[in-house]
């Protein structure tokens, strides 16, 4: 604990430019002795080794890992864009899908739904159950909107 505080004080002092004495050693309690090398470990049984058994074949690449590997270049390009551009582009596609006539509108909305579903799949492990539910509901609602626009139920 004392070493932690001394390190923190040293960092603060370095930032402020004041000298800190470096010759102080941490106090040792008189009742504690350093452990002897090999203390607490058992000798191996004859004929056995300390190495763990081989783990077996490596796990096959899951669908999730393949999706992440395929998505990585696209995500790198998207993060290189200005943050406002992606929002304006997605909003423009959404607005165009809502206002465009029937053959074009559902296609634009479908692109937005696919984009949001792709982002949801990539973010799934880090999301809380509540945010998973809300994001899934938004995507399902938008997919229903796409289907209703494509079927001609909505103008």
MIDREN-627817 format. One record per residue (C-alpha): residue in three letters; z negated, y, x. Coordinates in steps of 0.05 Angstrom, whole numbers, padded with zeros to 5 digits, always signed. Each point is the difference from the previous one (the first is absolute). Example, Ala and Ser with C-alpha at 12.3 -4.5 7.8 and 13.67 -1.06 7.14 Angstrom:
BEGIN
ala-00156-00090+00246ser+00013+00069+00027
***
This chain:
BEGIN
unk+00000+00000+00000unk-00017+00047+00056unk+00066-00014+00034unk+00036+00017-00065unk-00036+00067-00006unk+00012+00015+00074unk+00074-00014-00009unk+00003+00045-00061unk-00036+00055+00037unk+00047-00008+00059unk+00060+00007-00046unk-00029+00062-00033unk-00018+00029+00067unk+00069-00013+00027unk+00030+00036-00059unk-00046+00059+00010unk+00009+00000+00076unk-00073-00010+00019unk-00020-00050+00053unk-00034-00065-00020unk-00042-00039+00049unk+00034-00066+00013unk-00055-00032+00042unk-00045-00020-00058unk-00005-00075-00011unk-00018-00031-00067unk-00072-00022-00005unk-00014-00074+00002unk-00056-00028-00041unk-00048-00040+00044unk-00002-00061-00045unk+00075-00012-00001unk+00035-00036+00056unk+00074-00009+00007unk+00023-00069-00022unk+00014-00050+00054unk+00072-00020+00007unk+00014-00062-00042unk-00065+00007-00039unk+00006-00025-00070unk+00063-00039+00011unk+00003-00075-00002unk+00033-00043+00052unk+00064-00032-00026unk-00002-00073-00019unk+00033-00047+00049unk+00073-00010-00017unk+00005+00063-00043unk+00027+00068+00017unk-00021+00070-00021unk+00070+00018-00023unk+00011+00001-00075unk+00048-00048-00032unk+00071+00024-00007unk+00010+00039-00065unk+00062-00038-00023unk+00068+00029-00017unk+00003+00075-00012unk+00001+00021-00073unk+00069+00011-00029unk+00021+00071-00015unk-00021+00018-00070unk+00042+00040-00048unk-00046+00059+00011unk+00010+00000+00075unk+00075-00005-00008unk-00001+00058-00049unk-00041+00042+00049unk+00047-00018+00058unk+00062+00018-00041unk-00032+00064-00027unk-00025+00026+00067unk+00064+00036+00022unk+00008+00033-00068unk-00073+00022+00000unk+00008+00030+00070unk+00059+00041-00025unk-00037+00022-00062unk-00061+00023+00039unk+00045+00039+00047unk+00026+00041-00059unk-00037+00063-00023unk-00054-00019-00051unk+00026+00047-00053unk+00071-00029+00003unk-00020-00070-00024unk-00038+00030-00059unk+00058+00044-00020unk+00049-00057+00007unk-00042-00047-00042unk-00013+00054-00052unk+00074+00017-00003unk+00019-00073-00011unk-00053-00005-00055unk+00022+00064-00034unk+00073-00020+00006unk-00015-00068-00029unk-00035+00032-00060unk+00054+00052-00013unk+00064-00036+00020unk+00042-00036-00053unk-00007-00075-00011unk+00041-00033+00054unk-00029+00042+00057unk-00070+00015-00025unk-00027-00071+00001unk+00029-00012+00069unk-00036+00061+00028unk-00065-00021-00034unk+00009-00070+00026unk+00005+00026+00071unk-00066+00037-00009unk-00033-00062-00029unk+00024-00043+00057unk-00024+00051+00051unk-00069+00004-00031unk-00004-00076-00006unk+00018-00007+00074unk-00054+00049+00020unk-00050-00036-00045unk+00016-00067+00033unk-00010+00029+00069unk-00065+00035-00018unk-00029-00057-00041unk-00051-00028+00051unk-00031+00068+00012unk-00006+00021-00073unk-00062-00007-00042unk+00006-00040-00065unk-00001+00064-00042unk+00056+00033+00038unk+00040-00065-00002unk-00007+00000-00075unk+00021+00072-00009unk+00060-00004+00046unk+00023-00065-00032unk-00007+00031-00069unk+00043+00059+00022unk+00054-00045+00027unk+00000-00044-00062unk+00003+00061-00045unk+00059+00028+00040unk+00035-00068-00002unk-00008+00000-00076unk+00030+00069-00001unk+00060-00024+00041unk+00010-00059-00047unk-00005+00043-00062unk+00049+00051+00029unk+00049-00054+00020unk-00004-00033-00069unk+00013+00066-00034unk-00067+00003-00036unk-00015+00068+00032unk+00052+00055+00007
***
